[in-house]
Structure formats: structure tokens, C-alpha cells
Amino acid sequence: LARSKRKRVRRILRTMHPAKIASLLETLTPLQRVAVWQQIDEPHEAKVLAHLSPTMRDELRREGDQDGLDDQDDQGQTSSTKTLADAAGESKPAVQTQLRLVLEALEAGKLKRIARLFRKLHPARIAGLLESLPAAQRVVAWDMVDHERAGKVLRHLHEEVRRRLAAEMDLDDLVESARGLEPDDLVDLIQDLPAKLGREILLALNRRERERVESMLSYDEESAGGLMNLDQIAVRAEISVGTLLRYLRVLDVLPPNTDKFFIVDRKGRYQGILRADRVLTARPETSIADLMETDFEPVSVDQPGEDLARRFEDQDLISVPVIDAGGHLLGRITIDDIVDLIREQGERSMLGLAGLDEETDMFAPVLSSSRRRAVWLGINLLTAFLAAGVIGLFEGTLEQVVALAVLMPIVASMGGIAGSQTLTLVIRGLATGQLVAGNARILMLKEVGIGVLNGLLWAVVVAALSILWFGQWAIGAVIGVAILLNLLCAALAGVVIPLVMRRLGIDPALAGSVVLTTVTDVVGFFAFLGLATLVLL
Amino acid sequence: LARSKRKRVRRILRTMHPAKIASLLETLTPLQRVAVWQQIDEPHEAKVLAHLSPTMRDELRREGDQDGLDDQDDQGQTSSTKTLADAAGESKPAVQTQLRLVLEALEAGKLKRIARLFRKLHPARIAGLLESLPAAQRVVAWDMVDHERAGKVLRHLHEEVRRRLAAEMDLDDLVESARGLEPDDLVDLIQDLPAKLGREILLALNRRERERVESMLSYDEESAGGLMNLDQIAVRAEISVGTLLRYLRVLDVLPPNTDKFFIVDRKGRYQGILRADRVLTARPETSIADLMETDFEPVSVDQPGEDLARRFEDQDLISVPVIDAGGHLLGRITIDDIVDLIREQGERSMLGLAGLDEETDMFAPVLSSSRRRAVWLGINLLTAFLAAGVIGLFEGTLEQVVALAVLMPIVASMGGIAGSQTLTLVIRGLATGQLVAGNARILMLKEVGIGVLNGLLWAVVVAALSILWFGQWAIGAVIGVAILLNLLCAALAGVVIPLVMRRLGIDPALAGSVVLTTVTDVVGFFAFLGLATLVLL
């Protein structure tokens, strides 16, 4: 009881009378006692202490004092080393200090200290800290997050971690914390949870909320529909600025990122936008029709997120209206979700290059990590055996000139590096839409040109070094020619492979480099050993 | 004259009398004539035509009509295939269609068509199109950008392309178009230009502008100071909402991304923020002191951009105030610059992995691209020779068992893949600040665990395949053990190398993978060939 579900213990303790808690504490072993003590809310501490026997009271108070002292220590250190400039924002040292504090507190079992730290931090920061913790400690720390804020923290976690921690929660807590989320974040959360949990959350919503969320669940997570929120402020063009202002005053707090209002007609069809700053600077009697802009292009609900991100970036937008095929205003997309999307895309392309596209949790269990990575290793093994097969063709040659075996990895490796340089450029060009049939040929010519220049340069260098090493002119000549050929071939492959993959509907960022290294390995070994067979034997 | 500097031709033509242009046109060869004709502004066309001889008039008019027809064609196609949903924003197909149009127009020499397209597009889109063009065509298309908009286009170009195109411009044009930029964008531009050009632009500004820009030039491009803009609206806490509104009405148009106003004291020291939507919903007589938030943390001018990006992301911000060490409000940073920063960081880390960190121009001249890439190939060559040296130690063994030469790349390649998976995770952990001394050990244990599991799995698979291939149990045993060892070593190296590099102040994202593959190659070859020497001989 005392270990597994700390949150539950806390909740129970909160409903118990101080005297009862006190007697409970007295029945526990000292270790359990301290653990339970760490779960008691601070305002209750004094009351509980009053009911305890004197020795125990001193013991636990000392426990608490230490905490207090530690805290003061922290603050002392902080304020003394803290200049005004330091205080500005959460610089990285601060993040790492927080992480260290949490790790130390976990080590020492001072859970209260973690709860106190968490209460001072932004949910996104808490999410970051939780992701930095190994799985077991993460669950412990997660229990110290107030459950009113748990939903917001979940929202900021990466998919994989989010799923794990949500599964740790009591269903009631989960539902309750989910209720505090905005619809778009709630949709994200439900999409990441097991279907059963998601359904439970849906059922806990009232009918109107449920219908909204369900309609949003039908869109692809990374399309405009999946990114949109429903908190837009839509008004009719006929009203005046004064009327709008009165309406806004009734709302009191505007949704975040409200830089524009949307104008709709009687049937809810999108007509244009009204920038919020126009409202600030306009006279109350002005009609909205005079201030609105009708040439602001809305976003269609099925537009892919990638294009949206580019538009936000290019046009420096804060929010855009989303419409359906009939032109009805459905919702809006705000820059915060676009920023998350851009960051995720960046991470995914980096992880994808190493075949880790789903590994968002640094501390995922060993077994599931192993399984996922094994796939990539297996694919690589196939290509490695292919290259080995090519070498196998020339066993006879290798037996006679063993120097070839020593030098052959050099040819393959130079080709691989040169090819991946070209590949990276082409993948980026495809991702930004800057590469089409019309300029691909010119890019290929350029890359081949680079291949020739660098091929010649390194052919001479490697040939010279090889002659120095083995004292055989013929080996130098063979390796030089092989490197030139392989660099040329790498340039061609670097351009052609991603273009072909794109046409076949395969993401070149994921599979491109495997195919490329296979090509450069095979060509490298074949050219080098083949030439050697012709020339040396 | 007619070829090299089209912009100049256009300017001259604009100042000439239509009759003079007409007689000029009559003296030119037909090809030149069409080229010059393409430079005449549309409003002038009719006047010039009136002065031409009838045959020539028909000829050029046909030229123009074709253009018009083509245009109608385009529009016909567009509107027929265009649904309301399509029209929403610039989806990728549209981008690629535009690019194709530009390429075709360049091919056909129909420069007017490009100018007309550019006039309809957002500067960021024009920048994207220009970057997609090969160098020679890019200069031609660049000349078709109206010089009033050239500055804005420059702002959206990548550093390398920007520098080249700015160098193409007449100094006057450059200065003139630079003047239309906001201070922070202007600072960016000057930082990327050769020092001489930058100085010329500075001299062309008036004293107040120059002082502002100069003070901003002193900050690091990617620190808060380098990212900040000076267009913030700062007010004193004593005034009322009504006074603020009157002030805003005088300004009429607010700076973009104004989601909050900044409160300063008499000496310009930062006091807090006032959200723009609070102004919308407040009554005019309210004092700003009642609405302001004093707990919003400002950013110090020397804070690194990376931390800022994380804060914007975590807290969904639109703008933050920037202060100096004395707490004075200097400026503000807005989300648009942060989005650019995040995108650039993502691109840089992807390009950096292939040693291309400075290659932002897909169509950079062959020679300069070759030179930059040669560096990376050279570094790789050193490590390849190191690996070859290890193989060289075992020449004797290879001579006797040539199968080893066939299989040895497999061991090295599996280690390289496994290591780069670990490396990628650790680099990401370091970049996000989620990896510190306190949890690195646990991560290492986890990675070693994965290494053991995957090592065992693939050791068995590779051993079995090798035995099938070569029919020798001993070879299977040797390669199995070597793979297990190399995967373990790869896991350790993947964690340790980036941590050590970080401590030495080297960016692991740039150099990590080279060092890692060196380690896995060396260990792989050494373990495999060394074991084979012990067991097989």
C-alpha cells in the first residue's frame, strides 16, 4: 500500500482525521513512517504532529526541519549566485540544476521536496524533468505531481512517456486531469492512450464536449484538422467594434494566441479576419465590415501539417482559420501547436536517420528498445551480407594479394561518406519542396561535378598513401580508379535514390541511407576487387 | 548591356521616352529585341508599341499576346482544378507548380511572366523559389524581383544564397531595399554580407537608425540580443487603459506579434507586462497597474537562443521582453524569429551529421561545394586508414583464412549501426538538457543491456549464416563473439563519446559519428581478426 500507489495514499490521507493519521503512523515501521510522512500535505503536518507521541513528534519534525533547512540552503545558494540576468528565464544550467535536485531528492526519499519544486514549475518543465528520469524513479516523481496539473504535464510529454505515465494513473485521476485540458490537447492525449482508456475519458465528458472531441478525433493527427482548436472567436461582419468589445468583456479572458477574430456569415461560412490590434486602435462606432480583411486565406481541414508549418513560418502567423469543404469555419490553428510540430519533425528526422523513429523515451524498457532497434540492425545485416557476398566473389584474388583486404574498407567508406552528403542535401530539398523534376537534372550535374573533383583529389591521395604502404604501383592505381568510380557512383546514387523512393512513396529520410550505403559498399568492393583481378593477376 | 544587368536595363528603360525605346528596339537584333521587350513595364508597353514600325509592332504584340494567352491558360487550369479547399493556403503541390512555372518561363526567356508571378507571391515564397533555382537562372530570376521587395526576400533567404544575391545587386538598390527592413532583419542581413557592403548600408541609414542597428550588431547572432527587435510598446504603470488606447490609436498600426505591452518605470527599467487582450476586455478608466502582471520573467540580453526557443515552446509565448544587466528594457523577441531559429537548428543538426553544416545553398558553385566537402572526406580518410591499419596487423591470418576478409565488414558495420543508435539518443538528450551526470550512468546501463540482448541475438544469427556459408564452426564462433563484443563496445562508446566531447567543448552532433565509427571499426576488426588468429591458427 505505502509504496505502489503514492497518489492514492495521499488522497486517503487527505480525507483522514489528523488523529487517525497519527495513530496510523505510530503503528508503522520507522521506514514506512517516514515514507507516509512524505505524503502528508504541508498544511496538515502541524495538526498530525499534535496528535503524535512526543518522541515520534520530534523524530518526524526533525525530518521536516531537515527539509526546511535544505530548502533554505537551496534558496540561499540560489539567491546569492543569482543576478538579475540569471533570473531571466530558465537557462540551461537551471534546468540541469533542477534535474540534479530531483535526482538527489529521489535518492534520499525526500518526496516532499520534489512536490514543492514541481509546484513552482511550469508543466512543460515538469514534463521535461520526468522524461529525464529513469523509468522507476519517473513513476515515483510522477506521483508527486498534483493531479490538477497532471493533465497539463501529460500534454507536454512525448507520446511514449505519456502513454506509460497515463497508464500508471488511477482512472478517476486521469479523467479528472484530462478534463482540465483544451480540446485539441485532449484529442492528442486520447489518440496516444490505449483505446479503452480513451473511451473512458470520452464517457466522462459532457455531451457537448464529447461531440466536439469526437469530431476532432476523426482527423489525421498531423493534418490541419488534428492540429486545430475550437476556441476561436467568430463574429458577424455587421456588428460594430463597440459591440465586439462588449462581447469580449463578457468573456473576460480571451483564449491564448488570439491575434485575430474570424468573421463568419449567418451560416457560419468564413468571410475574413479582423486583427485584434485593429480593434484596439479603432473607434467603437466603426463597423467590423470596414476593418476586416477578406483576402486572408483560410486553411482547409485536410491540409497536411508540414505545409501549414511552412506557411506559418513564411508569413509569421499566430493563428489561422480552418474551414471545411463547404467554407464553414471549423476552428483555428495556433502557433504553439505549429512550434511543437516543427520541433517534432526535426527530432523525428534526426532519430529516423538512425532507425529510431519511434524511440521517443530515452528510458524506455530495455526489452522494448531492443526489439525496436533489432529491426534496423536486421535490415543492415542483409545489406552487410550483400556486400560480403560481393567480396566473396573475389576470394581467389584476395588469397593472392592480401593487401587488397586491408585497403578495401577505405574505398567503401569514402563512397559512403560522399554519398550521404549528397543524399542529405537531396532529402532536404525534397522536404522543403525545392527540388522538382525541372531542377533535379541540374543538381545531379552539380553533384557529379563535385564527385569528379573530390574523386580525383582523393584518388591521388589514397593511391599515393597505398603505394607508400605496400610499395606496389599497381595497387595504388587500382585503388585510385576505384575511389574515383565509387565517388561518382555515390553522387549519382545520392540524387537518384531519394527521388525514386519519393516516387514509390517511401520516406527517403528513413530508408535512404541504408540503400545508399549498400550501393556504395557493393560498387566500392566490386570496382576495387574487380579492377585488381584484371590488373594484378 | 542587355544581358548582364537586367535590373539596370529596366531602370534605364523606365526613365526613357517611349519613342526612344522604340527606336532602340528597332536597332537591335530580333533576339535582343525580345529580351529588352521583356524588361519593359506593362503600363509602358502600349506607348512603346505606338512608336514602333507596324511589322515590329505586330511581332512584339504577338510576343505579348502569347504571354497573355499563357497566363489565361494558367488561370483557366488553376480555376478549373481549384476547389475552395485547394485555395486554402499554399499547399506543396502549389509550391512545386510555381517552381515548374518559373523554370519553364526561364527556359523560354519569358521573364515578364516571372515578374508577374513574383508580384503575386509572399516574399518568403519568392525566397524559396529562388533557392530552388540553379545559380545562373537564380540571378536572372532575382533581377525580376521588384527592388522594393528585394529586401524582404533577402531576409527569407538562407545565409549563403543571401550573400550571393546581395552581391549581385547594385549598391544603391541594395541600400534602398535594406531600408525597408525591420531593424532585427537588417542586422541579420548586415551580419551575413561582406564587411564592406554592410558598412555602406549602415552609412545610408540616418543617425538614429544607425545607432540602433550598431548596438544590435554587437550581440551574438543567436543570443537574445541578436534575436531581439526594437519595436516593443512600453508604457508606464500609472496611466489608465483609456490613455493607452488613445496612444495606440495614434500609432494606428501596431507592430506584428504584439500580444503584450511592457511596463517600465521612469528610468526604463522593466516592471511587468500587460497582455493585449486584457486591454480589450478592460474598462477605459482602469489603471494599468491593476492589470499588469509582475511575475512574467524577462529575458536577459545574453541568453542563448537555444534556451529561449525552449521557453517559447514550453510556455507557448508570442513575445518576451529583453532586459540588460541593469534591468532596463531593451527590446523584445517574437515567436517568428524563434520559429526560424528552431527550423534552422533542425536543419543544421541534419546537415551537420553529414559534415555539411555550412552548405545551405543547394546550388552553390561546384568548386566551393567540393572544397567544403573535401574536409569531411579527408577526416574520414584518416579514420579509414586507421581501420585499415588494424586489418594490416593481421595480414598473416587473412592470407591463411580468406573467408575472414569476406566477413569482416559485417562485424564493423553492425557495430557502427548499433553505436549510432545510442549516439543519436545521447546527443538528443544532451541537446534537450535531459541528460546529466545523475542519470547518464543509468542510461549507460540500459544501453549496455540493449547491447547484450541485441548482441546475443545477432551473434547467433550471423554465426549461423556464416557457418552455412563457409561450413566452418570455428568461423561462426569467432564472428559471433566478435559481434557481441562490438555491440557492447558500441553501446559504451555511444554514451561515453558524446559526454566526453561535451566536456571538451566539442559539438558531439558534428564530430560524434566519425569518432564512433572509428571506434566500432577498430574494435570490430581487432576483435574479429584477433580472435580468429587465436582460434583458427
Contacts between the chains, C-beta under 8 A, distances in Angstrom:
chain1	res1	chain2	res2	distance
A	83	B	325	7.1
A	84	B	300	7.4
A	84	B	323	7.4
A	84	B	325	6.5
A	84	B	326	7.6
A	84	B	327	5.4
A	85	B	300	3.8
A	85	B	301	7.9
A	85	B	302	6.8
A	85	B	303	7.9
A	85	B	325	5.3
A	86	B	300	7.5
A	87	B	297	6.8
A	88	B	297	6.0
A	88	B	298	5.3
A	88	B	299	5.0
A	88	B	300	3.8
A	88	B	303	6.3
A	88	B	323	6.6
A	89	B	297	5.5
A	89	B	298	7.7
A	89	B	299	5.1
A	89	B	300	7.3
A	89	B	303	6.0
A	89	B	307	6.6
A	89	B	308	7.1
A	89	B	311	5.3
A	89	B	320	7.7
A	90	B	307	7.0
A	90	B	310	7.7
A	90	B	311	6.1
A	91	B	303	6.1
A	91	B	304	7.6
A	91	B	307	5.1
A	92	B	304	7.6
A	92	B	306	7.4
A	92	B	307	5.4
A	92	B	433	5.1
A	95	B	433	4.5
A	96	B	433	5.8
A	96	B	436	5.0
A	99	B	433	7.5
A	99	B	434	7.4
A	99	B	436	5.2
A	99	B	438	6.8
A	99	B	439	7.6
A	100	B	436	6.0
A	100	B	437	7.7
A	100	B	438	5.6
A	103	B	436	7.6
A	103	B	438	3.8
A	103	B	439	6.5
A	104	B	438	7.5
A	122	B	314	5.9
A	122	B	315	5.9
A	124	B	313	7.3
A	124	B	314	3.2
A	124	B	315	6.6
A	125	B	314	6.2
A	128	B	314	7.5
A	128	B	432	7.1
A	128	B	433	7.5
A	128	B	434	6.4
A	131	B	434	5.7
A	132	B	429	7.7
A	132	B	433	8.0
A	132	B	434	3.9
A	132	B	435	7.0
A	132	B	436	7.4
A	132	B	439	6.0
A	133	B	439	6.8
A	134	B	439	6.1
A	134	B	442	4.4
A	134	B	443	7.8
A	134	B	446	7.7
A	156	B	314	7.1
A	245	B	280	6.7
A	245	B	281	8.0
A	248	B	277	7.8
A	248	B	280	5.1
A	248	B	281	5.0
A	249	B	281	5.0
A	249	B	282	7.9
A	249	B	283	7.7
A	251	B	281	6.9
A	252	B	281	5.6
A	253	B	277	7.4
A	253	B	281	7.4
A	254	B	277	3.9
A	254	B	280	6.9
A	254	B	281	6.9
A	256	B	316	6.2
A	257	B	259	7.6
A	257	B	316	7.1
A	257	B	318	6.7
A	258	B	277	6.0
A	259	B	257	7.6
A	259	B	259	6.6
A	259	B	318	7.5
A	276	B	276	6.5
A	276	B	277	7.2
A	276	B	280	6.8
A	277	B	248	7.8
A	277	B	253	7.4
A	277	B	254	3.9
A	277	B	258	6.0
A	277	B	276	7.2
A	279	B	280	6.4
A	280	B	245	6.6
A	280	B	248	5.1
A	280	B	254	6.9
A	280	B	276	6.8
A	280	B	279	6.3
A	280	B	280	6.7
A	281	B	245	8.0
A	281	B	248	5.1
A	281	B	249	4.9
A	281	B	251	6.9
A	281	B	252	5.6
A	281	B	253	7.4
A	281	B	254	7.0
A	282	B	249	7.9
A	283	B	249	7.7
A	297	B	87	6.7
A	297	B	88	5.9
A	297	B	89	5.5
A	298	B	88	5.3
A	298	B	89	7.7
A	299	B	88	5.0
A	299	B	89	5.2
A	300	B	84	7.5
A	300	B	85	3.8
A	300	B	86	7.4
A	300	B	88	3.9
A	300	B	89	7.4
A	301	B	85	7.9
A	302	B	85	6.9
A	303	B	85	8.0
A	303	B	88	6.3
A	303	B	89	6.1
A	303	B	91	6.1
A	304	B	91	7.5
A	304	B	92	7.5
A	306	B	92	7.3
A	307	B	89	6.6
A	307	B	90	7.1
A	307	B	91	5.0
A	307	B	92	5.3
A	308	B	89	7.1
A	310	B	90	7.7
A	311	B	89	5.2
A	311	B	90	6.1
A	312	B	339	6.8
A	313	B	124	7.4
A	313	B	336	7.9
A	313	B	339	5.3
A	313	B	340	6.8
A	313	B	343	6.3
A	314	B	122	5.8
A	314	B	124	3.2
A	314	B	125	6.2
A	314	B	128	7.5
A	314	B	156	7.1
A	315	B	122	5.9
A	315	B	124	6.6
A	316	B	256	6.2
A	316	B	257	7.1
A	316	B	336	3.8
A	316	B	339	8.0
A	318	B	257	6.7
A	318	B	259	7.5
A	318	B	318	6.2
A	318	B	335	7.2
A	320	B	89	7.6
A	323	B	84	7.5
A	323	B	85	7.9
A	323	B	88	6.6
A	325	B	83	7.1
A	325	B	84	6.6
A	325	B	85	5.2
A	326	B	84	7.7
A	327	B	84	5.4
A	335	B	318	7.2
A	335	B	335	5.6
A	335	B	339	7.4
A	336	B	313	7.9
A	336	B	316	3.8
A	338	B	339	7.4
A	339	B	312	6.8
A	339	B	313	5.3
A	339	B	316	7.9
A	339	B	335	7.4
A	339	B	338	7.4
A	339	B	339	6.3
A	339	B	342	6.7
A	340	B	313	6.8
A	342	B	339	6.7
A	342	B	342	5.5
A	342	B	343	6.0
A	342	B	346	7.1
A	343	B	313	6.3
A	343	B	342	5.9
A	343	B	346	7.6
A	345	B	346	7.1
A	346	B	342	7.1
A	346	B	343	7.6
A	346	B	345	7.1
A	346	B	346	2.9
A	346	B	347	8.0
A	346	B	349	7.3
A	346	B	350	7.8
A	347	B	346	8.0
A	347	B	428	6.8
A	349	B	346	7.2
A	349	B	350	5.8
A	350	B	346	7.7
A	350	B	349	5.9
A	350	B	350	6.5
A	350	B	353	7.7
A	350	B	424	6.5
A	350	B	428	6.8
A	351	B	424	6.1
A	351	B	425	7.9
A	351	B	428	7.2
A	353	B	350	7.6
A	353	B	353	6.6
A	353	B	424	7.3
A	354	B	417	8.0
A	354	B	420	5.1
A	354	B	421	4.8
A	354	B	423	7.6
A	354	B	424	4.1
A	355	B	417	7.5
A	355	B	421	6.6
A	356	B	421	5.7
A	356	B	424	6.0
A	356	B	425	6.8
A	359	B	425	6.8
A	362	B	425	6.0
A	362	B	428	7.7
A	362	B	429	5.4
A	362	B	434	6.5
A	362	B	435	7.4
A	362	B	443	6.5
A	363	B	439	7.9
A	363	B	442	7.3
A	363	B	443	7.1
A	363	B	446	6.6
A	366	B	446	5.6
A	366	B	449	4.1
A	366	B	450	5.6
A	366	B	453	6.8
A	367	B	453	7.3
A	369	B	446	7.3
A	369	B	450	5.3
A	370	B	449	7.7
A	370	B	450	4.7
A	370	B	453	4.2
A	370	B	454	5.4
A	370	B	457	8.0
A	373	B	418	7.2
A	373	B	421	5.4
A	373	B	450	6.5
A	373	B	454	6.2
A	374	B	454	5.5
A	374	B	457	6.2
A	374	B	458	7.7
A	376	B	417	6.5
A	376	B	421	7.0
A	377	B	414	6.3
A	377	B	417	5.8
A	377	B	418	6.2
A	377	B	454	6.0
A	377	B	458	5.9
A	378	B	458	7.8
A	380	B	413	6.3
A	380	B	414	6.6
A	380	B	417	4.6
A	381	B	410	7.2
A	381	B	414	6.6
A	381	B	458	6.6
A	381	B	461	7.1
A	381	B	462	6.9
A	383	B	413	8.0
A	384	B	409	6.3
A	384	B	410	4.4
A	384	B	413	4.5
A	384	B	414	6.7
A	385	B	410	6.7
A	385	B	465	6.8
A	387	B	409	5.7
A	387	B	410	8.0
A	387	B	413	7.8
A	388	B	406	5.2
A	388	B	407	5.9
A	388	B	409	6.2
A	388	B	410	5.6
A	391	B	405	6.5
A	391	B	406	4.6
A	391	B	409	7.1
A	392	B	406	4.7
A	392	B	469	7.8
A	395	B	402	5.1
A	395	B	403	7.5
A	395	B	405	8.0
A	395	B	406	6.6
A	398	B	398	7.6
A	398	B	402	5.0
A	398	B	405	5.1
A	398	B	406	7.8
A	399	B	399	7.3
A	399	B	402	4.7
A	402	B	395	5.2
A	402	B	398	5.0
A	402	B	399	4.7
A	402	B	405	7.7
A	403	B	395	7.6
A	405	B	391	6.5
A	405	B	395	8.0
A	405	B	398	5.0
A	405	B	402	7.7
A	405	B	405	3.8
A	405	B	408	7.8
A	406	B	388	5.2
A	406	B	391	4.6
A	406	B	392	4.8
A	406	B	395	6.7
A	406	B	398	7.8
A	407	B	388	6.0
A	408	B	405	7.8
A	409	B	384	6.3
A	409	B	387	5.7
A	409	B	388	6.2
A	409	B	391	7.2
A	409	B	409	6.5
A	409	B	412	7.2
A	409	B	521	7.3
A	410	B	381	7.2
A	410	B	384	4.4
A	410	B	385	6.7
A	410	B	387	8.0
A	410	B	388	5.6
A	412	B	409	7.2
A	413	B	380	6.3
A	413	B	383	8.0
A	413	B	384	4.5
A	413	B	387	7.8
A	414	B	377	6.2
A	414	B	380	6.6
A	414	B	381	6.6
A	414	B	384	6.8
A	417	B	354	7.9
A	417	B	355	7.6
A	417	B	376	6.5
A	417	B	377	5.8
A	417	B	380	4.7
A	418	B	373	7.2
A	418	B	377	6.2
A	420	B	354	5.1
A	421	B	354	4.8
A	421	B	355	6.6
A	421	B	356	5.7
A	421	B	373	5.4
A	421	B	376	6.9
A	423	B	354	7.6
A	424	B	350	6.5
A	424	B	351	6.1
A	424	B	353	7.3
A	424	B	354	4.1
A	424	B	356	6.0
A	425	B	351	7.9
A	425	B	356	6.8
A	425	B	359	6.7
A	425	B	362	5.9
A	428	B	347	6.7
A	428	B	350	6.8
A	428	B	351	7.2
A	428	B	362	7.7
A	429	B	132	7.7
A	429	B	362	5.4
A	432	B	128	7.0
A	433	B	92	5.1
A	433	B	95	4.5
A	433	B	96	5.8
A	433	B	99	7.5
A	433	B	128	7.4
A	433	B	132	7.9
A	434	B	99	7.3
A	434	B	128	6.3
A	434	B	131	5.7
A	434	B	132	3.8
A	434	B	362	6.6
A	435	B	132	7.0
A	435	B	362	7.4
A	436	B	96	5.0
A	436	B	99	5.2
A	436	B	100	6.0
A	436	B	103	7.6
A	436	B	132	7.4
A	437	B	100	7.7
A	438	B	99	6.8
A	438	B	100	5.6
A	438	B	103	3.7
A	438	B	104	7.5
A	439	B	99	7.6
A	439	B	103	6.4
A	439	B	132	6.0
A	439	B	133	6.8
A	439	B	134	6.1
A	439	B	363	7.9
A	442	B	134	4.4
A	442	B	363	7.4
A	443	B	134	7.7
A	443	B	362	6.5
A	443	B	363	7.1
A	446	B	134	7.6
A	446	B	363	6.6
A	446	B	366	5.7
A	446	B	369	7.3
A	449	B	366	4.1
A	449	B	370	7.7
A	450	B	366	5.6
A	450	B	369	5.3
A	450	B	370	4.7
A	450	B	373	6.5
A	453	B	366	6.8
A	453	B	367	7.3
A	453	B	370	4.2
A	454	B	370	5.4
A	454	B	373	6.2
A	454	B	374	5.5
A	454	B	377	6.1
A	457	B	370	8.0
A	457	B	374	6.2
A	458	B	374	7.7
A	458	B	377	5.9
A	458	B	378	7.8
A	458	B	381	6.6
A	461	B	381	7.1
A	462	B	381	6.9
A	465	B	385	6.9
A	469	B	392	7.8
A	521	B	409	7.3
